[in-house]
Amino acid sequence: MPQLPDDLDAVAVRTWCSLALEALGRERAEIDAINVYPIADGDTGTNLYLTVESAAAAVEAVFAAYETGATAPATADAVRAMAHGALIGARGNSGTILAQLLRGMAGVLADGGDAAHLRLALTRAADAARQAVAHPVEGTVLTVAAAASEAAAGEESDLRTVVHAAYDGALAALAKTPEQLAVLGRAGVVDAGGRGLVAVLGALVETVTGQAPVRGPRTAHGKAPTPVDGGSVVGLPVGGTPVEGVPTAGFPAGGVPEAGVPVGEGPLDCPEDGVAGPAFEVIYLLEAGDEQVARLRTRLDALGDSLVVVGGDGLWHVHVHVDDAGAAVEAGVEAGRPYRIRITHFATESGHDLRVQAEPAQRAVVVVVPGDGLAGLCTEAGATTVIARPGEPPASGELVDAIRRAHAREVVLLPNDAALRHTAAAAAEQARTEGVRVALVPTRAAVQGIAALAVHEPDRGFDEDVVAMTAAAGATRYAELAVAERQSWTMAGICQAGDILGLIDGDVAVIGADVPATARTVLDRMLAAGGELVTLVLGEDVPDSLADALEEHVREGHLAVDTVIYRGGHQRAPLLIGVE
């Protein structure tokens, strides 16, 4: 049996993320089923799961950086990675608020993980989340978070007592949410976001104590809890079971809405529930300063509702419900640099009016690209794109969303990164359960994806098309240039920090002093084995003169080889090379 932590160190944070992901995975469908507020679109459980999945992946990346395994990362590194992962992967209103809760906790836990720091962390988290919401409403996840922090603040004992108190406080507050929010009371369910937070806190209890919490409030000493508001004790509803004493209008046993029965919906900050809200949900990450974000909040607040802006230190996650999605994105452009923009039309994607959806296409291609430039190129070729920002690989949920956006019966998925193999496989499996025929072509680099897309023909048979795309990708050798971050042993010898590394087919083959010379050496080595076409993808800061010089170098040394050049935009590598 693993040793139980006396404080929240890096290993405990890793365990917490893993257990929280497992808990939300088990309860995702049930949380989705009771999602009636702010929009009854049945995705709160899914959004929370994807947010925590991103947080957990970021923490795993920190641990993976410690190659020897002899030591663990610092607690500060783990909690900051958790918060950053949640921020960049936050989905929906509930996921965005959870990201801010984790960010608030990380700011304190980076300094220590004992009981005193955890009490303060929960308070900071609840305060930060409430401040991030333009118009807070009681009876939501904000109320549950505040109750958890208040319950923990009253405990001066050890870490285990504090986490139990936080969990019990959250659970008791969750049971009261139908009394605070009319739409929940009419539906006979608790708040879905609040229930998700209880699952996350339950995972924290299991991390610290080694045992999953019981389904119901408890006291610090294990005594029977007192009834809520003088009535009977209300435990966590399982499977959306109606809350005791609350009418279940429109809901059968189990809490799932009956077909055709309105459940009431309204925006997060709308004073009157049951009123139709805005048509679009707009979400994006934003690079901007504090002053620009303050002005953005004011403008978006005037455009719509459910406004939540979380983050800091130049990176923000923006969530809002609006009727004019273009205006919401334009506001982000004026404030800074928005990216990972996601626009959801509630009428079509929540299933409220499926008749307006077009018939699915027969076949589509979904491709992961490392920068904006290639995204534009692939979009022009008819593909649906997912941008993998430097240090921010897409989670499986993003790939599933892209497959859904492609809206086709058959989908060819090009991950373009060996590290995304398992993520892409999980996304493909999920899409198959939804009735989409998905083929995963194991492309390991963007240039292989370009080669595969170039031979794609939607009019031929699916299997034939997949074989042709796979063959084209396999016939393309790939390379990239990278800057060494520290001294290290490589296949080409010892490199120093700042050296330019030339990686061919994933292995370091060349160590150079500058980009032009290293690129020429890499090209010569690749073309020594033959080739007919060279593809160069230039990073954002690489001058056009380098591309011209490399094209001339290829022309002088290899007369029968053509060269094509693309601008990749903001990508990790200054130069990507493909040889077919």
C-alpha positions in Angstrom: 0.0 0.0 0.0 1.5 3.4 -1.0 2.5 5.7 1.8 -0.1 8.4 2.5 1.1 11.9 2.1 1.5 14.3 5.1 1.2 17.2 2.8 0.4 17.8 -0.9 3.7 17.3 -2.6 4.3 16.8 -6.3 3.5 13.0 -6.2 0.2 13.7 -4.3 -0.8 16.3 -6.9 -0.1 13.8 -9.6 -2.2 11.2 -7.8 -5.0 13.8 -7.2 -5.2 14.6 -10.9 -5.3 11.0 -11.9 -8.0 10.1 -9.3 -10.1 13.2 -10.3 -9.9 12.1 -13.9 -11.1 8.6 -13.0 -13.9 10.0 -10.9 -15.1 12.3 -13.6 -14.8 9.6 -16.1 -17.1 7.4 -14.0 -19.6 10.1 -13.4 -19.4 12.0 -16.6 -22.6 10.7 -18.2 -24.6 11.2 -14.9 -23.4 14.8 -14.6 -24.2 15.4 -18.2 -27.7 14.1 -17.6 -28.5 16.6 -14.8 -27.0 19.6 -16.7 -29.9 22.0 -17.0 -28.1 25.3 -16.1 -27.0 27.7 -17.5 -27.9 25.9 -20.7 -29.5 22.5 -20.8 -27.0 21.1 -23.3 -25.9 18.1 -21.4 -22.2 18.5 -21.5 -21.0 19.7 -18.0 -19.6 16.3 -17.1 -17.8 16.0 -20.4 -16.4 19.6 -20.1 -15.1 18.9 -16.6 -13.5 15.6 -17.7 -11.7 17.3 -20.6 -10.5 20.1 -18.4 -9.0 17.7 -15.8 -7.6 15.6 -18.6 -5.6 18.6 -19.8 -4.5 19.3 -16.2 -3.4 15.7 -15.6 -1.5 15.6 -19.0 0.4 18.8 -18.0 1.4 17.3 -14.7 2.5 14.0 -16.4 4.7 16.1 -18.8 6.5 17.6 -15.8 7.2 14.2 -14.4 8.3 13.0 -17.8 10.9 15.7 -17.9 12.7 14.0 -15.0 14.4 11.3 -17.1 16.2 9.4 -14.4 13.2 8.9 -12.2 15.4 9.3 -9.1 13.8 12.5 -8.0 10.3 14.0 -8.3 9.5 17.5 -9.5 9.1 20.3 -7.0 5.6 20.8 -5.7 5.5 24.3 -7.2 6.2 22.8 -10.7 3.5 20.2 -10.3 0.7 22.6 -9.1 1.6 25.2 -11.7 1.5 22.7 -14.4 -1.9 21.4 -13.2 -3.3 25.0 -13.2 -1.8 25.8 -16.6 -3.0 22.5 -18.1 -6.5 23.2 -16.8 -6.4 26.8 -18.2 -5.5 25.9 -21.7 -7.8 22.8 -21.8 -10.8 24.4 -20.0 -14.1 23.6 -21.7 -17.5 25.2 -21.2 -18.6 27.4 -18.3 -18.0 24.7 -15.7 -14.5 23.8 -16.9 -13.5 27.4 -17.1 -14.5 28.0 -13.5 -12.8 24.8 -12.4 -9.6 26.0 -14.1 -9.7 29.2 -12.1 -10.3 27.2 -8.9 -7.2 25.1 -9.6 -5.3 28.2 -10.5 -6.3 29.9 -7.2 -5.2 26.8 -5.3 -1.9 26.5 -7.2 -0.9 30.0 -6.2 -0.9 29.0 -2.5 0.1 25.3 -2.7 3.3 26.3 -4.6 4.5 27.6 -1.3 3.5 24.6 0.8 1.1 21.7 0.9 0.3 21.3 4.6 -3.1 21.8 6.2 -2.7 25.6 6.8 -1.7 26.1 3.1 -4.6 24.0 1.9 -7.1 25.9 4.0 -5.8 29.2 2.4 -5.7 27.6 -1.0 -9.3 26.7 -0.9 -10.2 30.2 0.2 -8.2 31.8 -2.6 -9.7 29.4 -5.1 -13.3 30.2 -4.2 -12.6 33.9 -4.2 -10.7 33.8 -7.5 -13.5 31.8 -9.2 -16.2 34.2 -8.0 -14.2 37.2 -9.2 -13.8 35.6 -12.6 -17.6 35.4 -13.2 -19.1 38.6 -14.4 -22.4 38.1 -12.5 -22.2 35.3 -9.9 -25.3 33.3 -9.1 -25.9 31.3 -5.9 -26.8 27.6 -6.3 -24.0 27.0 -8.7 -20.5 25.6 -8.5 -19.4 28.9 -7.0 -21.6 28.3 -4.0 -20.2 24.8 -3.6 -16.6 26.0 -3.8 -17.3 28.7 -1.2 -18.9 26.2 1.2 -15.9 23.9 0.8 -13.5 26.7 1.7 -15.6 27.9 4.7 -15.8 24.3 6.1 -12.0 23.8 5.7 -11.3 27.2 7.3 -12.9 26.1 10.5 -10.5 23.1 10.9 -7.2 23.7 12.7 -6.2 20.0 12.6 -4.1 17.9 10.1 -4.4 17.6 6.4 -6.8 14.7 6.4 -9.3 16.5 8.6 -9.1 19.6 6.4 -9.8 17.7 3.1 -12.7 15.8 4.7 -14.1 19.1 6.0 -13.9 20.6 2.6 -15.5 17.6 0.9 -18.3 17.5 3.5 -19.0 21.2 3.2 -19.2 21.0 -0.6 -21.5 18.0 -0.4 -23.9 19.7 2.0 -23.9 22.8 -0.2 -24.5 20.8 -3.3 -27.7 19.3 -1.7 -29.0 22.8 -1.1 -28.5 24.1 -4.7 -32.1 23.2 -5.8 -33.4 25.5 -3.1 -31.2 28.4 -4.3 -31.7 28.1 -8.1 -35.3 27.7 -9.3 -34.4 25.9 -12.5 -32.7 23.2 -10.5 -35.6 22.9 -8.1 -38.1 22.5 -10.9 -36.0 19.8 -12.5 -35.4 18.0 -9.2 -31.6 17.9 -9.6 -28.5 19.4 -8.0 -26.2 21.7 -9.9 -24.1 19.7 -12.4 -21.0 21.8 -12.0 -21.2 21.6 -8.3 -21.5 17.9 -8.5 -18.4 17.8 -10.6 -16.4 19.8 -8.1 -17.6 17.4 -5.3 -16.1 14.5 -7.4 -12.8 16.4 -7.7 -12.7 17.1 -3.9 -13.6 13.4 -3.3 -10.5 12.5 -5.3 -8.5 14.8 -3.1 -9.8 13.0 0.0 -8.8 9.6 -1.5 -5.4 11.0 -2.3 -4.7 12.1 1.2 -6.5 9.3 3.2 -6.2 6.3 0.8 -10.0 5.8 0.8 -12.7 7.2 -1.4 -15.2 9.3 0.7 -18.6 7.9 1.6 -21.6 9.2 -0.4 -22.9 11.6 2.1 -21.7 14.3 4.6 -19.7 13.2 7.6 -18.1 15.0 10.6 -14.5 15.2 11.4 -14.8 12.5 14.0 -17.0 10.2 12.0 -20.2 10.9 13.9 -23.5 10.9 12.1 -24.1 14.2 10.4 -26.9 16.5 11.3 -29.8 16.9 8.9 -29.6 19.8 6.4 -31.9 22.6 7.3 -33.6 20.5 9.9 -34.7 17.9 7.4 -33.3 14.6 6.4 -29.7 14.2 5.3 -29.3 14.5 1.5 -26.4 12.6 0.0 -24.9 13.0 -3.4 -27.4 12.0 -6.0 -26.2 9.1 -8.0 -27.3 8.9 -11.6 -29.1 12.2 -11.4 -31.6 10.9 -8.8 -33.9 13.7 -7.7 -32.9 15.5 -4.5 -35.1 14.5 -1.5 -38.0 16.9 -1.0 -37.6 18.6 -4.4 -40.3 18.2 -7.0 -39.2 16.4 -10.2 -41.2 18.2 -12.8 -40.3 16.9 -16.3 -37.9 14.3 -15.0 -38.3 10.6 -14.5 -36.5 8.6 -11.9 -32.8 8.9 -12.5 -32.9 12.6 -13.4 -32.8 12.3 -17.2 -35.2 14.7 -19.0 -38.1 13.1 -20.8 -38.3 13.7 -24.5 -40.3 16.9 -25.3 -40.5 18.1 -21.7 -38.9 21.5 -21.2 -36.5 21.6 -18.3 -36.0 25.4 -18.2 -32.8 27.0 -19.2 -31.2 30.4 -18.9 -27.8 32.1 -19.0 -25.6 32.0 -15.9 -26.1 35.6 -15.0 -29.7 36.0 -16.2 -32.1 36.9 -13.4 -35.0 35.0 -15.0 -34.4 31.4 -15.8 -36.6 29.8 -18.4 -35.8 32.6 -20.9 -34.1 31.6 -24.1 -30.5 32.7 -23.9 -27.9 33.7 -26.6 -27.3 31.5 -29.6 -23.6 30.9 -29.4 -21.0 29.9 -26.9 -17.6 31.4 -27.7 -14.4 30.2 -26.0 -10.8 31.1 -26.8 -7.3 31.5 -25.2 -6.0 35.0 -25.2 -2.6 36.5 -24.9 -3.1 40.0 -23.5 -2.2 42.3 -20.6 -4.3 43.0 -17.6 -5.5 46.4 -18.8 -6.6 45.0 -22.2 -8.5 42.2 -20.4 -10.3 44.6 -18.1 -11.6 46.4 -21.2 -12.5 43.1 -22.8 -14.6 42.1 -19.8 -16.6 45.3 -20.1 -17.2 44.8 -23.8 -18.1 41.2 -23.7 -20.4 41.8 -20.7 -22.4 44.2 -22.9 -22.5 41.6 -25.8 -23.9 38.6 -23.9 -23.9 36.7 -20.6 -22.3 33.7 -18.9 -19.0 35.7 -19.0 -16.1 34.0 -17.3 -12.5 35.3 -17.9 -9.8 33.3 -16.0 -6.0 33.3 -16.0 -3.3 35.9 -15.6 0.4 36.5 -16.3 -0.5 37.3 -19.9 -2.5 34.2 -20.7 -6.3 34.1 -20.3 -9.2 31.8 -21.0 -12.3 33.6 -22.2 -15.9 32.1 -22.1 -19.1 33.9 -23.0 -22.6 33.3 -24.5 -23.5 35.7 -27.2 -25.7 36.2 -30.2 -22.9 37.8 -32.3 -20.0 35.3 -32.2 -18.0 37.4 -34.6 -18.1 40.4 -32.3 -16.9 38.4 -29.4 -13.9 37.2 -31.4 -13.2 40.7 -32.7 -13.2 41.9 -29.1 -10.5 39.4 -28.4 -8.5 40.5 -31.4 -8.6 44.1 -30.2 -7.4 43.0 -26.7 -4.6 40.8 -27.8 -4.0 37.5 -29.7 -6.9 35.0 -29.4 -6.3 31.4 -30.5 -7.9 28.0 -30.0 -11.2 29.7 -30.8 -14.2 27.5 -30.4 -17.7 28.6 -31.3 -20.7 26.4 -30.5 -24.2 27.0 -31.8 -26.5 25.8 -29.1 -29.4 25.1 -31.5 -27.5 22.6 -33.4 -24.9 21.2 -31.0 -27.0 20.7 -28.0 -29.6 18.7 -29.9 -32.4 21.2 -29.4 -33.1 21.5 -33.2 -31.5 18.8 -35.1 -33.5 19.5 -38.2 -31.3 22.5 -39.1 -28.2 20.4 -39.4 -27.0 19.6 -42.8 -26.5 16.0 -43.9 -23.1 14.7 -43.0 -20.5 14.5 -45.7 -19.3 11.1 -46.8 -15.7 11.7 -45.9 -13.5 14.2 -44.2 -9.9 14.6 -43.0 -8.9 15.9 -39.5 -5.3 17.0 -39.2 -3.2 18.3 -36.3 -0.9 21.1 -37.3 1.8 22.9 -35.4 1.0 26.5 -36.4 -1.5 28.9 -38.0 0.1 28.9 -41.4 -0.3 25.2 -41.9 -3.8 25.3 -40.5 -4.8 27.7 -43.3 -3.1 25.5 -45.9 -4.9 22.4 -44.7 -8.3 24.2 -44.4 -8.0 25.3 -48.0 -7.4 21.7 -48.9 -10.7 20.8 -47.2 -9.4 19.4 -43.9 -10.6 20.2 -40.4 -7.7 21.3 -38.3 -6.6 21.2 -34.7 -3.6 23.5 -33.8 -1.0 22.1 -31.5 0.6 25.1 -29.8 4.2 24.9 -28.5 4.0 23.0 -25.2 0.2 22.5 -25.6 -0.5 19.2 -27.3 -4.3 18.7 -27.9 -6.2 16.4 -25.6 -8.3 13.5 -26.9 -11.4 15.6 -26.3 -10.2 18.3 -28.8 -9.6 15.7 -31.4 -13.1 14.2 -30.8 -14.6 17.7 -31.2 -12.7 18.2 -34.5 -14.1 14.9 -35.8 -17.6 16.0 -34.8 -17.0 19.4 -36.5 -16.0 17.6 -39.7 -19.5 16.2 -39.7 -18.8 13.2 -41.9 -19.6 9.5 -41.9 -16.0 8.6 -42.6 -13.0 10.5 -41.1 -9.2 10.1 -41.7 -7.3 11.3 -38.7 -3.7 12.6 -39.1 -2.1 13.3 -35.7 1.3 14.4 -37.2 3.2 13.7 -34.0 4.4 10.4 -32.6 3.6 11.6 -29.1 0.0 11.9 -30.0 -0.4 8.3 -31.0 -2.3 7.2 -27.9 -4.3 10.4 -27.7 -5.4 10.1 -31.3 -6.3 6.4 -30.9 -8.5 7.3 -27.9 -10.2 10.0 -29.9 -10.8 7.6 -32.8 -12.3 5.0 -30.5 -14.6 7.5 -28.9 -15.8 8.8 -32.4 -16.4 5.2 -33.5 -18.8 4.7 -30.5 -20.7 7.7 -32.0 -21.2 6.0 -35.3 -18.3 7.6 -37.2 -16.0 5.4 -39.2 -12.5 6.6 -38.3 -9.1 5.6 -39.8 -6.0 6.7 -38.0 -3.0 7.2 -40.3 0.1 7.2 -38.0 1.7 10.4 -39.3 4.7 11.4 -37.1 5.3 14.9 -38.5 3.4 17.7 -40.2 5.2 17.2 -43.5 4.0 13.6 -43.6 0.4 15.0 -43.0 0.9 17.4 -45.9 2.0 14.5 -48.2 -1.0 12.4 -47.1 -3.5 15.2 -47.6 -2.1 15.8 -51.1 -3.1 12.4 -52.3 -6.5 12.3 -50.5 -9.4 11.7 -52.9 -12.8 11.6 -51.2 -14.5 10.1 -54.3 -12.6 6.7 -54.1 -13.3 3.9 -51.7 -12.5 4.6 -48.0 -10.0 1.8 -47.6 -8.3 2.7 -50.9 -8.0 6.3 -49.9 -6.6 5.4 -46.5 -4.0 3.1 -48.1 -2.9 5.8 -50.5 -2.6 8.4 -47.8 -0.7 6.0 -45.5 1.7 5.2 -48.4 2.4 8.9 -49.1 3.1 9.6 -45.5 5.4 6.6 -45.1 7.3 7.6 -48.2 8.1 11.0 -46.7 11.2 11.3 -44.5 10.9 14.2 -42.0 13.3 16.4 -40.1 13.2 19.5 -37.9 15.6 22.0 -36.4 15.5 22.6 -32.7 17.5 24.7 -30.2 19.2 22.7 -27.4 18.0 23.8 -24.0 20.8 22.3 -22.0 23.9 20.1 -22.3 23.0 16.6 -23.3 24.1 13.4 -24.9 22.6 12.8 -28.3 23.0 10.3 -31.2 25.3 12.9 -32.8 27.4 13.5 -29.8 27.3 16.0 -26.9 25.4 19.2 -27.5 25.5 22.4 -25.5 22.7 24.8 -24.5 22.0 27.0 -27.5 23.2 24.6 -30.2 21.1 24.0 -33.2 20.0 20.4 -33.5 19.0 18.7 -36.7 16.6 15.8 -36.0 16.0 13.3 -38.8 13.1 10.9 -38.4 13.0 11.9 -34.7 16.7 11.3 -33.8 19.4 14.0 -33.5 21.7 13.6 -36.5 23.4 17.0 -36.7 24.7 19.5 -34.1 25.3 22.9 -35.6 26.0 26.5 -34.6 23.4 28.2 -36.7 20.2 27.5 -38.5 21.3 27.9 -42.2 24.3 25.7 -42.0 22.5 23.0 -39.9 19.6 23.1 -42.4 21.9 22.6 -45.4 23.7 19.6 -43.7 20.3 18.0 -42.8 19.1 18.4 -46.4 22.2 16.9 -47.9 22.0 13.9 -45.6 18.3 13.3 -46.4 18.8 13.7 -50.1 21.8 11.4 -50.2 19.2 8.6 -50.0 17.3 10.1 -53.0 14.2 12.2 -53.3 12.0 14.0 -55.7 10.4 16.8 -53.6 11.6 18.8 -50.7 9.0 20.5 -48.4 10.2 23.4 -46.2 7.9 24.7 -43.4 9.3 28.0 -42.0 8.6 29.2 -38.4 7.2 32.6 -37.6 10.6 34.3 -37.0 12.5 32.7 -39.9 13.3 35.1 -42.7 12.3 34.4 -46.3 16.0 34.7 -47.3 16.7 31.4 -45.6 14.0 29.6 -47.6 15.5 31.2 -50.8 19.0 30.1 -49.9 17.9 26.5 -49.1 15.9 26.3 -52.3 19.0 27.4 -54.2 21.1 24.9 -52.3 18.8 22.1 -53.3 18.7 23.2 -56.9 22.5 23.4 -57.2 23.2 20.0 -55.6 20.2 18.0 -56.8 19.0 19.0 -60.2 15.9 16.8 -60.4 14.5 17.7 -57.0 11.7 20.3 -56.6 11.2 22.5 -53.5 7.9 23.8 -52.1 7.9 26.3 -49.2 5.2 27.0 -46.7 4.9 29.5 -43.8 4.0 27.5 -40.6 3.4 30.5 -38.4 3.8 30.3 -34.6 5.3 26.7 -34.3 7.8 25.0 -32.0 10.5 24.3 -34.6 12.1 27.1 -36.7 12.1 24.8 -39.7 10.4 21.6 -40.7 11.7 19.5 -43.6 10.2 16.8 -45.7 11.7 14.7 -48.4 9.6 12.6 -50.7 
